[in-house]
Amino acid sequence: MDPETFLDRFFGPGNTAWPARDPRSTTALFLSDYLALLADDSDAPYILPRNEPGNPHKHIYVIPRLSRQATRVREWLAAFVVPSHAAFVNRPEALRVGDPVDDAVAAFVGHRRVYVLEHSPDSSRSVWAALGRMRHTISQRPTTHSGVPVPVGRLLAEFDLAMAAGDHRATAELLGRLEGTGLSGMNLTYLTVKRLARLGSHGELLRLPALRDVVATRPPAPVREAILDAIHSTVLADPLADGDTEAARQALVLRGELVPALADGPLAGFGVEALAVIALAASAIADAALWDRLRNDEDAWRRLGAARPDLLTSAEYPAPGAERPTLPATPAPLSPTPIEASPAEALDHTVPPHVPSVAARPETWLELVQAIAKVEDISAVIAEGAWRSWPPAATSDRTLADLLNGLDNDGAERAWTIVGAFVDSDGYGQPASHTAHAFLTNALSHNRFRSSDMAGIVALLEITLRGGLPAAEYRTLLDDLGAECDRWISVNQASVVLDMCDVIARSPSPDNEARLRLVQLLLAPLALQCGRLEADQLALARLINAEFGLGFAWTSPANPPHSPESTPISAREVLLYSLDEGALRRAGTVLAAFAPALNLQLSSDHVGSRQLKQWVHRADVIVMATRCATHAATGFIRSTARPDATIREAEGAGSASLLRAVASALGENRAIVASSAS
């Protein structure tokens, strides 16, 4: 696509920023320097505005010319624009399939790793001034070439950890970085399915263009369950909540053709929602084989019967040999090649090539780490999520930690591929503190402090400290973390810093001096630049500062002491959802002081309940932390929320991440209310 065609489409339907591309307009004059970027050969990103009809916000597309330049462009935006002047748009994917403007961008540059900035009309001048400074600085730089690419296995491990830790923005960025790395398109779609399921974006999941092809490839169990959960949330949840099993069955007559293929494989670890879809689909499409598959899985049958006995008694199920109605054919898969199922070690070129030994499939966390030590292939175990039905890692905590700490450098790289599964398995239950400590030691030893790692590092620290450590181990860990602060702390990582401080503050401490040393090291850089912090970040920083008796001053001309009455709020009902009850309470305490007019509800329900449904339906603003969250819970929240409710996902599981998402959502809600009033 040539630049002129691209501009015609970008400023066409769906974008009123430059009507008819009038060359005599003030917009044409204003954009002239940015339009000139389309004709040069620099590495500066393309920067173009978009105004969507009916949207109170303005948007600016910052478009890397090449996919591999996206990480560098994000760093530039973090340095010049975000979060001081604008925010990244809050949606699962920056470019939406089917949107004419977004599709034009993807077609022009050949990738979808694009950043969309969102800002209010009042801040337009400051946003464009910041972008102008960024453009000028980039133009003065000598052209550079990207360094050694990060191995695919490492990126996949980072994706798994970021998803387990609830950092949805990092998972979006990592998906973009995985494009063009040699990972198959179907594997990328598998990752997209799992990510959308974790966010509860079930409608978007079921609209994926390649969904039928995914089902036809017999994907790993977590992908199959994610699709079944999406069907439950969008098709069955309402009639089943009303007790109308027949209506639910009828809904699957036309929508259940994917279910038999999704049930083709072990059902171990599937939740009740996925099993309910299988049971009702067997009746709706008269599939006796599907019904028998469910009945023959003793564990699945027992769990479904205990949770939803009505589904096993109120519907008519097919007898063996019953004729199945004709259903639409499922297309053949897009790719005839075998599908890689997981972050296989062979993809990570930092690990010397080896021939994995053949051994029995691991059935416990201990056997899994032993397999890693023996250089056995564990990719299928992780891909299928077999660990979900294992005894908790805490049952062999000390032994696991000793094994992990005894691995050589190559073994440590292989072990890092399971860290996301380990964090996901925690579920805020009995913590495997020593194992989490061993993974933190792995991160410290191998410099795993990229921005996409940090939510996972905080999650590992929370697990480690929740179970308590002996004083000597506690002191050494905190001092080691303090020694690495200079590598990653910046004002752009303020929420991560405050999440870490809050975890330390509310966890058991056998050495208060070590705790104080680390918190001082973490907060000092933020205190020096407190003028760049957001009001919610300042509120939490001041609270932690007071708890530890630190002497940092958190005021500047840009951020005077906050008065609760100075916080304009249009929303009144706010719901915070997280399985970390400590982070919920801390966020609630800060919000009560920061915005006392809010009616705040805190929920940590694992599944949808009547009370949660009432809170969700009343809420003007909903913020979810998705660490360890189930598809059932996040999908229930999204499907129950009012159409006019503002829903945000926190970029981590800590209190600072929750507060940042609340503040962002309140600002969006305020803008929408103001737009409606006008």
Salt bridges, closest charged atoms under 4 A:
GLU4 OE1 - ARG21 NH2 3.10
ASP8 OD1 - ARG21 NH1 2.66
ASP22 OD1 - ARG24 NE 3.54
ASP33 OD2 - ARG135 NH2 3.64
ASP40 OD1 - ARG65 NH2 2.59
ASP43 OD2 - ARG72 NH1 3.01
ASP43 OD2 - ARG141 NH1 3.74
GLU52 OE1 - ARG50 NH2 3.89
GLU52 OE2 - ARG96 NH2 3.42
GLU93 OE2 - ARG195 NH1 2.92
ASP99 OD1 - ARG50 NH1 2.99
ASP99 OD2 - ARG96 NH2 3.36
ASP102 OD1 - ARG50 NH1 3.34
ASP102 OD2 - ARG91 NH2 3.93
ASP102 OD2 - ARG96 NE 3.09
ASP103 OD1 - ARG112 NH2 3.67
GLU118 OE2 - HIS59 NE2 3.04
GLU118 OE1 - ARG648 NH2 3.74
GLU158 OE2 - ARG450 NH2 2.17
GLU173 OE1 - ARG74 NE 3.28
GLU225 OE1 - ARG388 NH1 2.42
ASP229 OD2 - HIS631 ND1 2.82
GLU246 OE2 - ARG249 NH2 3.13
GLU257 OE2 - ARG212 NH2 2.80
ASP264 OD2 - ARG218 NE 3.61
ASP287 OD2 - ARG324 NH1 3.00
ASP299 OD1 - ARG302 NH2 2.62
ASP299 OD2 - ARG303 NE 2.95
ASP310 OD2 - ARG308 NH2 2.76
GLU345 OE1 - HIS354 NE2 3.82
GLU345 OE1 - ARG414 NE 3.83
GLU413 OE2 - ARG154 NH2 3.12
GLU413 OE2 - ARG448 NH2 3.45
ASP424 OD2 - ARG198 NH2 2.77
ASP426 OD2 - ARG466 NH2 2.60
ASP426 OD2 - ARG627 NH2 3.19
GLU462 OE2 - ARG466 NE 2.81
GLU462 OE1 - ARG627 NH2 3.15
GLU473 OE2 - ARG398 NH1 3.75
GLU473 OE1 - HIS434 ND1 3.80
GLU473 OE1 - HIS437 ND1 3.76
ASP479 OD1 - ARG517 NH2 3.11
GLU484 OE1 - ARG487 NE 2.76
ASP502 OD2 - ARG506 NE 3.01
ASP502 OD1 - ARG586 NE 2.45
ASP511 OD2 - ARG475 NH1 2.57
ASP536 OD1 - ARG660 NH2 2.64
GLU547 OE2 - ARG586 NH1 2.56
ASP580 OD2 - ARG506 NH2 3.25
ASP620 OD1 - ARG642 NH2 2.89
ASP644 OD1 - ARG642 NE 2.91
GLU649 OE2 - ARG638 NH2 1.85
GLU651 OE2 - ARG169 NE 2.68
GLU668 OE1 - ARG648 NH2 2.32
